[in-house]
Amino acid sequence: MTTASVLESLDATRCPVCGEQNRCAIEVARETGEPQPPCWCMAADFRKAPLAAVPQEMRGKACICARCAAGTPADS
Protein backbone atom coordinates (compact mmCIF):
# COMPACT_ATOMS: atom_id res chain seq x y z
CA MET A 1 0.00 0.00 0.00
CA THR A 2 1.41 3.39 -0.93
CA THR A 3 1.56 6.36 1.41
CA ALA A 4 -1.02 8.17 -0.74
CA SER A 5 -3.48 5.26 -0.53
CA VAL A 6 -2.96 4.94 3.23
CA LEU A 7 -3.70 8.64 3.72
CA GLU A 8 -6.77 8.44 1.46
CA SER A 9 -8.17 5.59 3.54
CA LEU A 10 -7.19 7.16 6.89
CA ASP A 11 -10.03 7.58 9.36
CA ALA A 12 -8.87 10.30 11.75
CA THR A 13 -11.54 9.23 14.26
CA ARG A 14 -9.79 5.86 14.78
CA CYS A 15 -6.59 5.02 16.64
CA PRO A 16 -3.79 4.19 14.18
CA VAL A 17 -2.43 1.59 16.63
CA CYS A 18 -5.52 -0.50 17.48
CA GLY A 19 -8.24 0.83 15.15
CA GLU A 20 -10.70 1.69 17.93
CA GLN A 21 -12.45 5.08 18.21
CA ASN A 22 -9.97 7.66 19.54
CA ARG A 23 -12.65 10.05 20.80
CA CYS A 24 -10.61 13.04 19.68
CA ALA A 25 -12.55 16.22 20.53
CA ILE A 26 -10.38 18.21 18.15
CA GLU A 27 -11.33 15.93 15.23
CA VAL A 28 -15.03 16.03 16.21
CA ALA A 29 -14.89 19.85 16.24
CA ARG A 30 -13.16 19.87 12.85
CA GLU A 31 -15.71 17.52 11.29
CA THR A 32 -18.87 19.01 12.82
CA GLY A 33 -17.95 22.66 13.24
CA GLU A 34 -19.33 22.40 16.77
CA PRO A 35 -17.15 23.53 19.69
CA GLN A 36 -16.08 20.67 21.95
CA PRO A 37 -14.78 20.54 25.51
CA PRO A 38 -11.01 20.09 25.84
CA CYS A 39 -9.88 16.75 24.45
CA TRP A 40 -9.00 13.94 26.89
CA CYS A 41 -5.48 14.01 25.47
CA MET A 42 -4.75 17.45 26.91
CA ALA A 43 -4.47 15.87 30.38
CA ALA A 44 -3.25 12.39 29.35
CA ASP A 45 0.06 10.83 30.33
CA PHE A 46 1.66 9.45 27.16
CA ARG A 47 4.82 8.03 28.79
CA LYS A 48 3.63 4.42 28.32
CA ALA A 49 2.15 4.97 24.85
CA PRO A 50 3.46 2.65 22.12
CA LEU A 51 4.21 5.56 19.79
CA ALA A 52 6.69 3.48 17.81
CA ALA A 53 3.71 1.30 16.75
CA VAL A 54 2.13 4.20 14.84
CA PRO A 55 2.94 3.68 11.15
CA GLN A 56 5.24 6.44 9.88
CA GLU A 57 2.77 7.58 7.21
CA MET A 58 0.02 7.98 9.84
CA ARG A 59 2.01 10.02 12.36
CA GLY A 60 0.47 13.41 12.92
CA LYS A 61 -2.64 12.40 10.96
CA ALA A 62 -4.76 10.64 13.62
CA CYS A 63 -4.69 10.50 17.41
CA ILE A 64 -4.14 7.31 19.33
CA CYS A 65 -6.89 6.28 21.75
CA ALA A 66 -6.81 6.67 25.54
CA ARG A 67 -6.16 2.94 26.08
CA CYS A 68 -3.14 2.95 23.76
CA ALA A 69 -1.92 6.23 25.25
CA ALA A 70 -1.91 4.52 28.66
CA GLY A 71 0.01 1.56 27.22
CA THR A 72 -2.83 -0.85 28.06
CA PRO A 73 -2.97 -3.77 25.61
CA ALA A 74 -6.23 -4.51 23.79
CA ASP A 75 -8.34 -7.39 25.05
CA SER A 76 -7.65 -10.54 23.09
Distance bins in CASP14 RR format, pairs under 12 A and 6 or more apart:
PFRMAT RR
TARGET T0000
AUTHOR 0000-0000-0000
RMODE 2
METHOD distances of the structure
MODEL  1
1 7 0 0 0 0 0 1 0 0 0 0 0
1 8 0 0 0 0 1 0 0 0 0 0 0
1 9 0 0 0 0 1 0 0 0 0 0 0
1 10 0 0 0 0 0 1 0 0 0 0 0
1 55 0 0 0 0 1 0 0 0 0 0 0
1 57 0 0 0 0 1 0 0 0 0 0 0
1 58 0 0 0 0 0 1 0 0 0 0 0
2 8 0 0 0 0 1 0 0 0 0 0 0
2 9 0 0 0 0 0 1 0 0 0 0 0
2 57 0 0 0 0 1 0 0 0 0 0 0
3 9 0 0 0 0 0 1 0 0 0 0 0
3 10 0 0 0 0 0 1 0 0 0 0 0
3 55 0 0 0 0 1 0 0 0 0 0 0
3 56 0 0 0 0 1 0 0 0 0 0 0
3 57 1 0 1 0 0 0 0 0 0 0 0
3 58 0 0 0 0 1 0 0 0 0 0 0
3 59 0 0 0 0 0 1 0 0 0 0 0
3 61 0 0 0 0 0 1 0 0 0 0 0
4 10 0 0 0 0 0 1 0 0 0 0 0
4 57 0 0 0 0 1 0 0 0 0 0 0
5 57 0 0 0 0 1 0 0 0 0 0 0
6 16 0 0 0 0 1 0 0 0 0 0 0
6 54 0 0 0 0 0 1 0 0 0 0 0
6 55 1 0 0 1 0 0 0 0 0 0 0
6 56 0 0 0 0 1 0 0 0 0 0 0
6 57 1 0 1 0 0 0 0 0 0 0 0
6 58 1 0 0 1 0 0 0 0 0 0 0
6 59 0 0 0 0 0 1 0 0 0 0 0
6 61 0 0 0 0 1 0 0 0 0 0 0
6 62 0 0 0 0 0 1 0 0 0 0 0
7 16 0 0 0 0 0 1 0 0 0 0 0
7 55 0 0 0 0 0 1 0 0 0 0 0
7 56 0 0 0 0 0 1 0 0 0 0 0
7 57 1 0 0 1 0 0 0 0 0 0 0
7 58 0 0 0 0 1 0 0 0 0 0 0
7 59 0 0 0 0 0 1 0 0 0 0 0
7 60 0 0 0 0 0 1 0 0 0 0 0
7 61 1 0 0 1 0 0 0 0 0 0 0
7 62 0 0 0 0 0 1 0 0 0 0 0
8 57 0 0 0 0 0 1 0 0 0 0 0
8 61 0 0 0 0 0 1 0 0 0 0 0
9 16 0 0 0 0 0 1 0 0 0 0 0
9 55 0 0 0 0 0 1 0 0 0 0 0
9 57 0 0 0 0 0 1 0 0 0 0 0
9 58 0 0 0 0 0 1 0 0 0 0 0
9 61 0 0 0 0 0 1 0 0 0 0 0
9 62 0 0 0 0 0 1 0 0 0 0 0
10 16 1 0 0 1 0 0 0 0 0 0 0
10 19 0 0 0 0 0 1 0 0 0 0 0
10 22 0 0 0 0 0 1 0 0 0 0 0
10 27 0 0 0 0 0 1 0 0 0 0 0
10 54 0 0 0 0 0 1 0 0 0 0 0
10 55 0 0 0 0 1 0 0 0 0 0 0
10 57 0 0 0 0 1 0 0 0 0 0 0
10 58 1 0 0 1 0 0 0 0 0 0 0
10 59 0 0 0 0 0 1 0 0 0 0 0
10 60 0 0 0 0 0 1 0 0 0 0 0
10 61 1 0 1 0 0 0 0 0 0 0 0
10 62 1 0 0 1 0 0 0 0 0 0 0
10 63 0 0 0 0 0 1 0 0 0 0 0
11 19 0 0 0 0 1 0 0 0 0 0 0
11 20 0 0 0 0 0 1 0 0 0 0 0
11 21 0 0 0 0 1 0 0 0 0 0 0
11 22 0 0 0 0 1 0 0 0 0 0 0
11 24 0 0 0 0 0 1 0 0 0 0 0
11 27 0 0 0 0 1 0 0 0 0 0 0
11 31 0 0 0 0 0 1 0 0 0 0 0
11 58 0 0 0 0 0 1 0 0 0 0 0
11 61 0 0 0 0 1 0 0 0 0 0 0
11 62 1 0 0 1 0 0 0 0 0 0 0
11 63 0 0 0 0 0 1 0 0 0 0 0
12 19 0 0 0 0 0 1 0 0 0 0 0
12 21 0 0 0 0 0 1 0 0 0 0 0
12 22 0 0 0 0 1 0 0 0 0 0 0
12 23 0 0 0 0 0 1 0 0 0 0 0
12 24 1 0 0 1 0 0 0 0 0 0 0
12 26 0 0 0 0 1 0 0 0 0 0 0
12 27 1 0 1 0 0 0 0 0 0 0 0
12 28 0 0 0 0 1 0 0 0 0 0 0
12 29 0 0 0 0 0 1 0 0 0 0 0
12 30 0 0 0 0 1 0 0 0 0 0 0
12 31 0 0 0 0 1 0 0 0 0 0 0
12 58 0 0 0 0 1 0 0 0 0 0 0
12 60 0 0 0 0 1 0 0 0 0 0 0
12 61 1 0 0 1 0 0 0 0 0 0 0
12 62 1 0 1 0 0 0 0 0 0 0 0
12 63 1 0 0 1 0 0 0 0 0 0 0
12 64 0 0 0 0 0 1 0 0 0 0 0
13 19 0 0 0 0 1 0 0 0 0 0 0
13 20 0 0 0 0 1 0 0 0 0 0 0
13 21 1 0 0 1 0 0 0 0 0 0 0
13 22 1 0 0 1 0 0 0 0 0 0 0
13 23 0 0 0 0 1 0 0 0 0 0 0
13 24 1 0 0 1 0 0 0 0 0 0 0
13 25 0 0 0 0 0 1 0 0 0 0 0
13 26 0 0 0 0 0 1 0 0 0 0 0
13 27 1 0 1 0 0 0 0 0 0 0 0
13 28 1 0 0 1 0 0 0 0 0 0 0
13 29 0 0 0 0 0 1 0 0 0 0 0
13 30 0 0 0 0 0 1 0 0 0 0 0
13 31 1 0 0 1 0 0 0 0 0 0 0
13 32 0 0 0 0 0 1 0 0 0 0 0
13 61 0 0 0 0 0 1 0 0 0 0 0
13 62 1 0 0 1 0 0 0 0 0 0 0
13 63 0 0 0 0 1 0 0 0 0 0 0
13 65 0 0 0 0 0 1 0 0 0 0 0
14 20 1 0 0 1 0 0 0 0 0 0 0
14 21 1 0 0 1 0 0 0 0 0 0 0
14 22 1 0 0 1 0 0 0 0 0 0 0
14 23 0 0 0 0 0 1 0 0 0 0 0
14 24 0 0 0 0 1 0 0 0 0 0 0
14 27 0 0 0 0 1 0 0 0 0 0 0
14 58 0 0 0 0 0 1 0 0 0 0 0
14 61 0 0 0 0 0 1 0 0 0 0 0
14 62 1 0 0 1 0 0 0 0 0 0 0
14 63 0 0 0 0 1 0 0 0 0 0 0
14 64 0 0 0 0 1 0 0 0 0 0 0
14 65 0 0 0 0 1 0 0 0 0 0 0
14 68 0 0 0 0 0 1 0 0 0 0 0
15 21 1 0 0 1 0 0 0 0 0 0 0
15 22 1 0 1 0 0 0 0 0 0 0 0
15 23 0 0 0 0 1 0 0 0 0 0 0
15 24 0 0 0 0 1 0 0 0 0 0 0
15 27 0 0 0 0 0 1 0 0 0 0 0
15 41 0 0 0 0 0 1 0 0 0 0 0
15 49 0 0 0 0 0 1 0 0 0 0 0
15 50 0 0 0 0 0 1 0 0 0 0 0
15 51 0 0 0 0 0 1 0 0 0 0 0
15 53 0 0 0 0 0 1 0 0 0 0 0
15 54 0 0 0 0 1 0 0 0 0 0 0
15 55 0 0 0 0 0 1 0 0 0 0 0
15 58 0 0 0 0 1 0 0 0 0 0 0
15 61 0 0 0 0 0 1 0 0 0 0 0
15 62 1 0 0 1 0 0 0 0 0 0 0
15 63 1 0 0 1 0 0 0 0 0 0 0
15 64 1 0 1 0 0 0 0 0 0 0 0
15 65 1 1 0 0 0 0 0 0 0 0 0
15 66 0 0 0 0 1 0 0 0 0 0 0
15 67 0 0 0 0 1 0 0 0 0 0 0
15 68 1 0 1 0 0 0 0 0 0 0 0
15 69 0 0 0 0 1 0 0 0 0 0 0
15 70 0 0 0 0 0 1 0 0 0 0 0
15 71 0 0 0 0 0 1 0 0 0 0 0
15 72 0 0 0 0 0 1 0 0 0 0 0
15 74 0 0 0 0 1 0 0 0 0 0 0
16 22 0 0 0 0 1 0 0 0 0 0 0
16 24 0 0 0 0 0 1 0 0 0 0 0
16 49 0 0 0 0 0 1 0 0 0 0 0
16 50 0 0 0 0 0 1 0 0 0 0 0
16 51 0 0 0 0 0 1 0 0 0 0 0
16 52 0 0 0 0 0 1 0 0 0 0 0
16 53 0 0 0 0 1 0 0 0 0 0 0
16 54 1 0 1 0 0 0 0 0 0 0 0
16 55 1 0 0 1 0 0 0 0 0 0 0
16 56 0 0 0 0 0 1 0 0 0 0 0
16 57 0 0 0 0 1 0 0 0 0 0 0
16 58 1 0 1 0 0 0 0 0 0 0 0
16 59 1 0 0 1 0 0 0 0 0 0 0
16 60 0 0 0 0 1 0 0 0 0 0 0
16 61 1 0 0 1 0 0 0 0 0 0 0
16 62 1 0 1 0 0 0 0 0 0 0 0
16 63 0 0 0 0 1 0 0 0 0 0 0
16 64 1 0 0 1 0 0 0 0 0 0 0
16 65 0 0 0 0 1 0 0 0 0 0 0
16 68 0 0 0 0 1 0 0 0 0 0 0
16 69 0 0 0 0 0 1 0 0 0 0 0
17 49 0 0 0 0 1 0 0 0 0 0 0
17 50 1 0 0 1 0 0 0 0 0 0 0
17 51 0 0 0 0 1 0 0 0 0 0 0
17 52 0 0 0 0 1 0 0 0 0 0 0
17 53 1 0 1 0 0 0 0 0 0 0 0
17 54 1 0 1 0 0 0 0 0 0 0 0
17 55 0 0 0 0 1 0 0 0 0 0 0
17 58 0 0 0 0 1 0 0 0 0 0 0
17 59 0 0 0 0 0 1 0 0 0 0 0
17 62 0 0 0 0 1 0 0 0 0 0 0
17 63 0 0 0 0 0 1 0 0 0 0 0
17 64 1 0 1 0 0 0 0 0 0 0 0
17 65 1 0 0 1 0 0 0 0 0 0 0
17 66 0 0 0 0 0 1 0 0 0 0 0
17 67 0 0 0 0 1 0 0 0 0 0 0
17 68 1 0 1 0 0 0 0 0 0 0 0
17 69 0 0 0 0 1 0 0 0 0 0 0
17 70 0 0 0 0 0 1 0 0 0 0 0
17 71 0 0 0 0 1 0 0 0 0 0 0
17 72 0 0 0 0 0 1 0 0 0 0 0
17 73 0 0 0 0 0 1 0 0 0 0 0
17 74 0 0 0 0 1 0 0 0 0 0 0
18 49 0 0 0 0 0 1 0 0 0 0 0
18 50 0 0 0 0 1 0 0 0 0 0 0
18 53 0 0 0 0 1 0 0 0 0 0 0
18 54 0 0 0 0 0 1 0 0 0 0 0
18 62 0 0 0 0 0 1 0 0 0 0 0
18 63 0 0 0 0 0 1 0 0 0 0 0
18 64 0 0 0 0 1 0 0 0 0 0 0
18 65 1 0 0 1 0 0 0 0 0 0 0
18 66 0 0 0 0 0 1 0 0 0 0 0
18 67 1 0 0 1 0 0 0 0 0 0 0
18 68 1 0 1 0 0 0 0 0 0 0 0
18 69 0 0 0 0 0 1 0 0 0 0 0
18 70 0 0 0 0 0 1 0 0 0 0 0
18 71 0 0 0 0 0 1 0 0 0 0 0
18 72 0 0 0 0 0 1 0 0 0 0 0
18 73 0 0 0 0 1 0 0 0 0 0 0
18 74 1 0 1 0 0 0 0 0 0 0 0
18 75 0 0 0 0 0 1 0 0 0 0 0
18 76 0 0 0 0 0 1 0 0 0 0 0
19 53 0 0 0 0 0 1 0 0 0 0 0
19 54 0 0 0 0 0 1 0 0 0 0 0
19 55 0 0 0 0 0 1 0 0 0 0 0
19 58 0 0 0 0 0 1 0 0 0 0 0
19 62 0 0 0 0 1 0 0 0 0 0 0
19 63 0 0 0 0 0 1 0 0 0 0 0
19 64 0 0 0 0 1 0 0 0 0 0 0
19 65 1 0 0 1 0 0 0 0 0 0 0
19 67 0 0 0 0 0 1 0 0 0 0 0
19 68 0 0 0 0 1 0 0 0 0 0 0
19 74 0 0 0 0 1 0 0 0 0 0 0
20 62 0 0 0 0 0 1 0 0 0 0 0
20 63 0 0 0 0 0 1 0 0 0 0 0
20 64 0 0 0 0 1 0 0 0 0 0 0
20 65 1 0 1 0 0 0 0 0 0 0 0
20 66 0 0 0 0 1 0 0 0 0 0 0
20 67 1 0 0 1 0 0 0 0 0 0 0
20 68 0 0 0 0 1 0 0 0 0 0 0
20 69 0 0 0 0 0 1 0 0 0 0 0
20 72 0 0 0 0 0 1 0 0 0 0 0
20 74 1 0 0 1 0 0 0 0 0 0 0
20 75 0 0 0 0 0 1 0 0 0 0 0
21 27 0 0 0 0 0 1 0 0 0 0 0
21 28 0 0 0 0 0 1 0 0 0 0 0
21 40 0 0 0 0 0 1 0 0 0 0 0
21 62 0 0 0 0 0 1 0 0 0 0 0
21 63 0 0 0 0 0 1 0 0 0 0 0
21 64 0 0 0 0 0 1 0 0 0 0 0
21 65 1 0 0 1 0 0 0 0 0 0 0
21 66 0 0 0 0 1 0 0 0 0 0 0
21 67 0 0 0 0 0 1 0 0 0 0 0
21 68 0 0 0 0 0 1 0 0 0 0 0
22 28 0 0 0 0 0 1 0 0 0 0 0
22 39 0 0 0 0 1 0 0 0 0 0 0
22 40 0 0 0 0 1 0 0 0 0 0 0
22 41 0 0 0 0 1 0 0 0 0 0 0
22 44 0 0 0 0 0 1 0 0 0 0 0
22 54 0 0 0 0 0 1 0 0 0 0 0
22 58 0 0 0 0 0 1 0 0 0 0 0
22 61 0 0 0 0 0 1 0 0 0 0 0
22 62 1 0 0 1 0 0 0 0 0 0 0
22 63 1 0 1 0 0 0 0 0 0 0 0
22 64 1 0 0 1 0 0 0 0 0 0 0
22 65 1 0 1 0 0 0 0 0 0 0 0
22 66 1 0 0 1 0 0 0 0 0 0 0
22 67 0 0 0 0 1 0 0 0 0 0 0
22 68 0 0 0 0 1 0 0 0 0 0 0
22 69 0 0 0 0 1 0 0 0 0 0 0
23 36 0 0 0 0 0 1 0 0 0 0 0
23 37 0 0 0 0 0 1 0 0 0 0 0
23 39 0 0 0 0 1 0 0 0 0 0 0
23 40 1 0 0 1 0 0 0 0 0 0 0
23 41 0 0 0 0 1 0 0 0 0 0 0
23 44 0 0 0 0 0 1 0 0 0 0 0
23 62 0 0 0 0 0 1 0 0 0 0 0
23 63 0 0 0 0 1 0 0 0 0 0 0
23 64 0 0 0 0 0 1 0 0 0 0 0
23 65 1 0 0 1 0 0 0 0 0 0 0
23 66 1 0 0 1 0 0 0 0 0 0 0
23 67 0 0 0 0 0 1 0 0 0 0 0
23 68 0 0 0 0 0 1 0 0 0 0 0
23 69 0 0 0 0 0 1 0 0 0 0 0
24 30 0 0 0 0 1 0 0 0 0 0 0
24 31 0 0 0 0 1 0 0 0 0 0 0
24 36 0 0 0 0 1 0 0 0 0 0 0
24 38 0 0 0 0 0 1 0 0 0 0 0
24 39 1 0 1 0 0 0 0 0 0 0 0
24 40 0 0 0 0 1 0 0 0 0 0 0
24 41 1 0 0 1 0 0 0 0 0 0 0
24 42 0 0 0 0 0 1 0 0 0 0 0
24 44 0 0 0 0 0 1 0 0 0 0 0
24 60 0 0 0 0 0 1 0 0 0 0 0
24 61 0 0 0 0 0 1 0 0 0 0 0
24 62 1 0 0 1 0 0 0 0 0 0 0
24 63 1 0 1 0 0 0 0 0 0 0 0
24 64 0 0 0 0 1 0 0 0 0 0 0
24 65 0 0 0 0 1 0 0 0 0 0 0
24 66 0 0 0 0 0 1 0 0 0 0 0
24 69 0 0 0 0 0 1 0 0 0 0 0
25 31 0 0 0 0 0 1 0 0 0 0 0
25 32 0 0 0 0 0 1 0 0 0 0 0
25 33 0 0 0 0 0 1 0 0 0 0 0
25 34 0 0 0 0 0 1 0 0 0 0 0
25 35 0 0 0 0 1 0 0 0 0 0 0
25 36 1 1 0 0 0 0 0 0 0 0 0
25 37 1 0 0 1 0 0 0 0 0 0 0
25 38 1 0 0 1 0 0 0 0 0 0 0
25 39 1 1 0 0 0 0 0 0 0 0 0
25 40 1 0 0 1 0 0 0 0 0 0 0
25 41 0 0 0 0 1 0 0 0 0 0 0
25 42 0 0 0 0 1 0 0 0 0 0 0
25 43 0 0 0 0 0 1 0 0 0 0 0
25 63 0 0 0 0 1 0 0 0 0 0 0
25 66 0 0 0 0 0 1 0 0 0 0 0
26 32 0 0 0 0 0 1 0 0 0 0 0
26 33 0 0 0 0 0 1 0 0 0 0 0
26 34 0 0 0 0 0 1 0 0 0 0 0
26 35 0 0 0 0 0 1 0 0 0 0 0
26 36 1 0 0 1 0 0 0 0 0 0 0
26 37 0 0 0 0 0 1 0 0 0 0 0
26 38 0 0 0 0 1 0 0 0 0 0 0
26 39 1 0 1 0 0 0 0 0 0 0 0
26 40 0 0 0 0 0 1 0 0 0 0 0
26 41 0 0 0 0 1 0 0 0 0 0 0
26 42 0 0 0 0 1 0 0 0 0 0 0
26 60 0 0 0 0 0 1 0 0 0 0 0
26 62 0 0 0 0 0 1 0 0 0 0 0
26 63 1 0 0 1 0 0 0 0 0 0 0
27 33 0 0 0 0 0 1 0 0 0 0 0
27 34 0 0 0 0 0 1 0 0 0 0 0
27 36 0 0 0 0 1 0 0 0 0 0 0
27 39 0 0 0 0 1 0 0 0 0 0 0
27 40 0 0 0 0 0 1 0 0 0 0 0
27 41 0 0 0 0 0 1 0 0 0 0 0
27 60 0 0 0 0 0 1 0 0 0 0 0
27 61 0 0 0 0 0 1 0 0 0 0 0
27 62 1 0 0 1 0 0 0 0 0 0 0
27 63 1 0 0 1 0 0 0 0 0 0 0
27 65 0 0 0 0 0 1 0 0 0 0 0
28 34 1 0 0 1 0 0 0 0 0 0 0
28 35 0 0 0 0 1 0 0 0 0 0 0
28 36 1 0 1 0 0 0 0 0 0 0 0
28 37 0 0 0 0 0 1 0 0 0 0 0
28 39 0 0 0 0 1 0 0 0 0 0 0
28 40 0 0 0 0 0 1 0 0 0 0 0
28 63 0 0 0 0 0 1 0 0 0 0 0
29 35 1 0 0 1 0 0 0 0 0 0 0
29 36 1 0 1 0 0 0 0 0 0 0 0
29 37 0 0 0 0 1 0 0 0 0 0 0
29 38 0 0 0 0 0 1 0 0 0 0 0
29 39 0 0 0 0 1 0 0 0 0 0 0
30 36 0 0 0 0 1 0 0 0 0 0 0
30 39 0 0 0 0 0 1 0 0 0 0 0
30 62 0 0 0 0 0 1 0 0 0 0 0
30 63 0 0 0 0 0 1 0 0 0 0 0
36 42 0 0 0 0 0 1 0 0 0 0 0
37 43 0 0 0 0 0 1 0 0 0 0 0
38 44 0 0 0 0 0 1 0 0 0 0 0
39 63 1 0 0 1 0 0 0 0 0 0 0
39 65 0 0 0 0 0 1 0 0 0 0 0
39 66 0 0 0 0 0 1 0 0 0 0 0
39 69 0 0 0 0 0 1 0 0 0 0 0
40 46 0 0 0 0 0 1 0 0 0 0 0
40 63 0 0 0 0 1 0 0 0 0 0 0
40 64 0 0 0 0 0 1 0 0 0 0 0
40 65 0 0 0 0 1 0 0 0 0 0 0
40 66 1 0 1 0 0 0 0 0 0 0 0
40 67 0 0 0 0 0 1 0 0 0 0 0
40 69 0 0 0 0 1 0 0 0 0 0 0
40 70 0 0 0 0 0 1 0 0 0 0 0
41 49 0 0 0 0 0 1 0 0 0 0 0
41 62 0 0 0 0 0 1 0 0 0 0 0
41 63 1 0 0 1 0 0 0 0 0 0 0
41 64 0 0 0 0 1 0 0 0 0 0 0
41 65 0 0 0 0 1 0 0 0 0 0 0
41 66 1 0 0 1 0 0 0 0 0 0 0
41 68 0 0 0 0 0 1 0 0 0 0 0
41 69 1 0 0 1 0 0 0 0 0 0 0
41 70 0 0 0 0 0 1 0 0 0 0 0
42 63 0 0 0 0 0 1 0 0 0 0 0
42 66 0 0 0 0 0 1 0 0 0 0 0
42 69 0 0 0 0 0 1 0 0 0 0 0
43 66 0 0 0 0 0 1 0 0 0 0 0
43 69 0 0 0 0 0 1 0 0 0 0 0
44 63 0 0 0 0 1 0 0 0 0 0 0
44 64 0 0 0 0 1 0 0 0 0 0 0
44 65 0 0 0 0 0 1 0 0 0 0 0
44 66 1 0 0 1 0 0 0 0 0 0 0
44 67 0 0 0 0 0 1 0 0 0 0 0
44 68 0 0 0 0 0 1 0 0 0 0 0
44 69 1 0 1 0 0 0 0 0 0 0 0
44 70 1 0 0 1 0 0 0 0 0 0 0
44 71 0 0 0 0 0 1 0 0 0 0 0
45 66 0 0 0 0 0 1 0 0 0 0 0
45 69 1 0 0 1 0 0 0 0 0 0 0
45 70 1 0 0 1 0 0 0 0 0 0 0
45 71 0 0 0 0 1 0 0 0 0 0 0
45 72 0 0 0 0 0 1 0 0 0 0 0
46 54 0 0 0 0 0 1 0 0 0 0 0
46 63 0 0 0 0 0 1 0 0 0 0 0
46 64 0 0 0 0 1 0 0 0 0 0 0
46 65 0 0 0 0 0 1 0 0 0 0 0
46 66 0 0 0 0 0 1 0 0 0 0 0
46 68 0 0 0 0 1 0 0 0 0 0 0
46 69 1 0 1 0 0 0 0 0 0 0 0
46 70 0 0 0 0 1 0 0 0 0 0 0
46 71 0 0 0 0 1 0 0 0 0 0 0
47 69 0 0 0 0 1 0 0 0 0 0 0
47 70 0 0 0 0 1 0 0 0 0 0 0
47 71 0 0 0 0 1 0 0 0 0 0 0
48 64 0 0 0 0 0 1 0 0 0 0 0
48 66 0 0 0 0 0 1 0 0 0 0 0
48 67 0 0 0 0 0 1 0 0 0 0 0
48 68 0 0 0 0 1 0 0 0 0 0 0
48 69 1 0 0 1 0 0 0 0 0 0 0
48 70 1 0 1 0 0 0 0 0 0 0 0
48 71 1 0 1 0 0 0 0 0 0 0 0
48 72 0 0 0 0 1 0 0 0 0 0 0
48 73 0 0 0 0 0 1 0 0 0 0 0
49 63 0 0 0 0 0 1 0 0 0 0 0
49 64 1 0 0 1 0 0 0 0 0 0 0
49 65 0 0 0 0 1 0 0 0 0 0 0
49 66 0 0 0 0 1 0 0 0 0 0 0
49 67 0 0 0 0 1 0 0 0 0 0 0
49 68 1 0 0 1 0 0 0 0 0 0 0
49 69 1 0 1 0 0 0 0 0 0 0 0
49 70 1 0 0 1 0 0 0 0 0 0 0
49 71 1 0 1 0 0 0 0 0 0 0 0
49 72 0 0 0 0 1 0 0 0 0 0 0
50 64 0 0 0 0 1 0 0 0 0 0 0
50 65 0 0 0 0 0 1 0 0 0 0 0
50 67 0 0 0 0 0 1 0 0 0 0 0
50 68 1 0 0 1 0 0 0 0 0 0 0
50 69 0 0 0 0 1 0 0 0 0 0 0
50 70 0 0 0 0 0 1 0 0 0 0 0
50 71 1 0 0 1 0 0 0 0 0 0 0
50 72 0 0 0 0 0 1 0 0 0 0 0
50 73 0 0 0 0 1 0 0 0 0 0 0
50 74 0 0 0 0 0 1 0 0 0 0 0
51 58 0 0 0 0 0 1 0 0 0 0 0
51 59 0 0 0 0 1 0 0 0 0 0 0
51 60 0 0 0 0 0 1 0 0 0 0 0
51 63 0 0 0 0 0 1 0 0 0 0 0
51 64 1 0 0 1 0 0 0 0 0 0 0
51 68 0 0 0 0 1 0 0 0 0 0 0
51 69 0 0 0 0 1 0 0 0 0 0 0
51 71 0 0 0 0 0 1 0 0 0 0 0
52 59 0 0 0 0 0 1 0 0 0 0 0
52 64 0 0 0 0 0 1 0 0 0 0 0
52 68 0 0 0 0 0 1 0 0 0 0 0
52 71 0 0 0 0 0 1 0 0 0 0 0
53 59 0 0 0 0 0 1 0 0 0 0 0
53 64 0 0 0 0 1 0 0 0 0 0 0
53 68 1 0 0 1 0 0 0 0 0 0 0
53 69 0 0 0 0 0 1 0 0 0 0 0
53 71 0 0 0 0 1 0 0 0 0 0 0
53 73 0 0 0 0 0 1 0 0 0 0 0
53 74 0 0 0 0 0 1 0 0 0 0 0
54 60 0 0 0 0 1 0 0 0 0 0 0
54 61 0 0 0 0 1 0 0 0 0 0 0
54 62 0 0 0 0 1 0 0 0 0 0 0
54 63 0 0 0 0 1 0 0 0 0 0 0
54 64 1 0 0 1 0 0 0 0 0 0 0
54 65 0 0 0 0 0 1 0 0 0 0 0
54 68 0 0 0 0 1 0 0 0 0 0 0
54 69 0 0 0 0 0 1 0 0 0 0 0
55 61 0 0 0 0 1 0 0 0 0 0 0
55 62 0 0 0 0 0 1 0 0 0 0 0
55 64 0 0 0 0 0 1 0 0 0 0 0
58 64 0 0 0 0 1 0 0 0 0 0 0
62 68 0 0 0 0 0 1 0 0 0 0 0
63 69 0 0 0 0 1 0 0 0 0 0 0
64 70 0 0 0 0 1 0 0 0 0 0 0
64 71 0 0 0 0 1 0 0 0 0 0 0
64 72 0 0 0 0 0 1 0 0 0 0 0
65 71 0 0 0 0 0 1 0 0 0 0 0
65 72 0 0 0 0 1 0 0 0 0 0 0
65 74 0 0 0 0 1 0 0 0 0 0 0
66 72 0 0 0 0 1 0 0 0 0 0 0
67 73 0 0 0 0 1 0 0 0 0 0 0
67 74 1 0 0 1 0 0 0 0 0 0 0
67 75 0 0 0 0 1 0 0 0 0 0 0
68 74 0 0 0 0 1 0 0 0 0 0 0
END
